Amino acid sequence: MNRATGLSAALADDIFVAEEYEGQLRAGGAAARRVSRHDVSDIAEAVVHRLRRGGAEHMRVGEAIAVLGAASSPRAIGLVLHHDPAVIGRIVATLTATGLVEDGRFRHREVGRFILRGMRVDARRQLHSRAALALRECGAPAAAIAEHLVRSGDTRHPWAPAVLRIAADEALALDQIDRAVDCLELAYRATAQPVDRADIAAVLASIEWRVNPSTATRNFARLHAAVRAGTLSPPALYAAVRYLLWHGRVDDAKAAWMLLERDSHAVGTAPAGNQARTELAFLRSWIAYTYPELPLRRAIAEPATPVAVATAGDDRPTGSATAHHLAANLLTAIATDAGREATVPVAHQILSRHRLDSSTVEALTTALDGLIYADKLEVATAWSDALLAESVARASPTWQAIFAGLRSEIALRQGRLDDACGYAMQALNQVPAGNLGTVVGRPLWCYVRALTAAGRHDEAQAQLDREVPLSLFDSRLALPYLHARGHHALATARVEDALLDFQLCGSLMRRWNTDLPGLVPWRNDVALGYLLVGDHRRARVYAERHLERLGDARRHGTGAVSLRVIAATADPPDRVPLLRQAEVIARRSDDRLELAAVLADLSRAYELIGEVERSRSLRRSGLRLAVHCGAEPLIRRLSGDQDEVVEPVRDGVADPVDIGSLSAAEHRVAEMAAKGLRNREIAEALEITTSTVEQHLTRVYRKLKVRRRTELRFMLSTKC
């Protein structure tokens, strides 16, 4: 067909130039700037002018093409306009001949946008509603139909909720959060059945939880009301229990759980009953592990068939091994202290075979917990980095907070204090702290513990002053929180407070049947407290009990701490073999901070038995590690006078201590430290810097042969 001449041909040429220009810009080429945005707008206006010149029918066809967009076709246009298909075909053919339309669509998308902006809102919505009907009749995908339903806001069609929910699922699979929310909100308004509305509210609450898990939203209120009314389906109840526990709504979570128990038998007879039972079994195990204070009846049956677990490195399929079934097996292995052989292969299967989404977050975090529990920190690092990167790429702040918290714990256990602080801050800053619920416990305790080990005690105290939800102390995360708070108390010479926290931690672990030495080593913590006050007998007893729980000191990195405490209670000649064992364990567990502490103690042990050169070599190695970790207290301890000659210990008796060797300034600082004053308080009282106080105390400790300020009171009281 010959193209028209004159205005139509010129207009078609301009549109071609605009498309070519835009394509070059997208390709990054050095396009000749022949058409500006203003020119493109002029082209669109010219097209509209041409349509109006053709008459009302041409303009209506143009509006239909603009509304249908990429789905435009002569048949769809006819259905939208309720017009004779033959007439529509002739108009489309005319527009095609003039170069305005190609394959039933405008050649430049700006033309369609210009037309839509010029339409009345009610007319545009009406055409979108007709477009949804037309596309449904043409067999278009749910996403295309749903787009027009959302733009029209039309809720009259009985088939609309189903189409909108399908489109929402597809959008969620592509991480198109806003589109999914728009579809579900309209589906909620279009649905009359309470059960369907409750399920839609649950999905909306799930999406909100992924972005910002707040209780002050309309959808959380809808979910809460649906739980109270008992209108949620089992899958929605499954999600509701998790979100309610996240926010500490324990009573509501119990109510939701009771509804799950009520529906468990009906779920079991459904076609997908086995999978549903597996998910419920995992939920029960996960709650028992994460929220041990929540009493749950064990009315839900376990999965009927066990799942084979592949060995490490075996990537063959394992039949029906879902993420939830594997995670339930993993929790059982952790709870029974089954060891690395049982936990690591299962954790690897979960992480390598299951994608991150709202239903698998708990299973994946359980797998990372299993690797951390098994002391496989390098493997856990690789997986947590991958999941954190995926959370960032998929724009989920809540997922970022969860996996950044786990990454912080891994870095802390590796002795990487700066990394631990950085990841903890990332976790705490992703969503408002009040919306993190009980999960705030993980990044918070890691941050406090890392700051304490780095000697940043005021900052650690500021974090401990944060308000935390009371429900935190009903969850497993209370245990490491007490551990971190106790270590901060130890570092600031509040031994009694520290021992209370450590003993409370142990009491909770025994009460919850989670007294696992690799989970929180509270016996080691108590031993360190008693060692600090000079009660060597009790310190040794608790350290030995921790080793008994391990069975073999080499089984876990915490065995090195136990051996280090026992060595500190032994005579100098007996310390070296114990500390050598601790060194081997610390190196194997990849805990650089613990290795630095072991080397510091080993250096001191060699110093006491007169092997000065070996002591200095170990001290230098420990100092390098301490600097790498950023552990300022350990750096100060290892940065003493390297040239001091220490006489060998004879007959197991240390050299006498000479109080008179202290200078007047050192004596004043020592007396104030013995009274329990902090370095900053001593500096203010004596009008000197905190650094000067630290230097005086370093020399005092060396001259009086003490390691901690709590020993100063006894040493100074012996002066005649």
Buried (B, 14 or more C-beta within 10 A) or exposed (E): EEEBEEEBEEBBEBBEBBBBBBEBEEEEEEBEEEBEEEBBEBBBEBBBEBBEEBEEBBBBBBBBBBBBBEBBBBBBBBBBBEBEEEEBBEBBEBBBBBBBBEEBBBBBBBBBBBBBEEBEEEEBBBBBBBBBBBBBEBEBBBBBBBBBBBBBEBBEBEEBBBBBBBBBBBBBEEBBBEBBBBBBBBBBBBBEEEBBBBBBBBBBBBBBBBBBBBBEBEBBEBBBEBBEEBBBBBBBBBBBBBBBBBBBBBEBBBBBBBBBBEBBEEBBEEEEBBBBBBBBBBBBBBBBBBBBBBEBEEBBEBBEEEBEBBEEEEEEEBEEBBBBBBBBBBBBBBBEBBBBEBBBBBBBBBBEBBEBBBBBBBBBBBBBBBBBBBBBBEBBBEBBEEBBEBBBEBEBBBBBBBBBBBBBBBBBBBBBBEBBBBBBBBBBBBBEBEBBBBBBBBBBBBBBBBBBBBBBBEBBBEBBEEEBBEBBBBBBBBBBBBBBBBBBBBBBBBBEBBBBBBBBBBEBBEEBEBBBBBBBBBBBBBBBBBBBBEBBEBBBBBBBBBBEBBEEBBBBBBBBBBBBBBBBBBEBEBBBEBBBBBBBBBBBBBBBBBBBBBBBBBBBBBBBBBBBEBBBBBBBBBBBBBBBBBBBBBBBBBBEEEEEEBEEBEEEEEEEBEBEEBEEBBBBBBBBBBEBBBBEBBBEEBEBEBEBBBBBBBBBBBBBBBBBBBBBBEBBEEEE
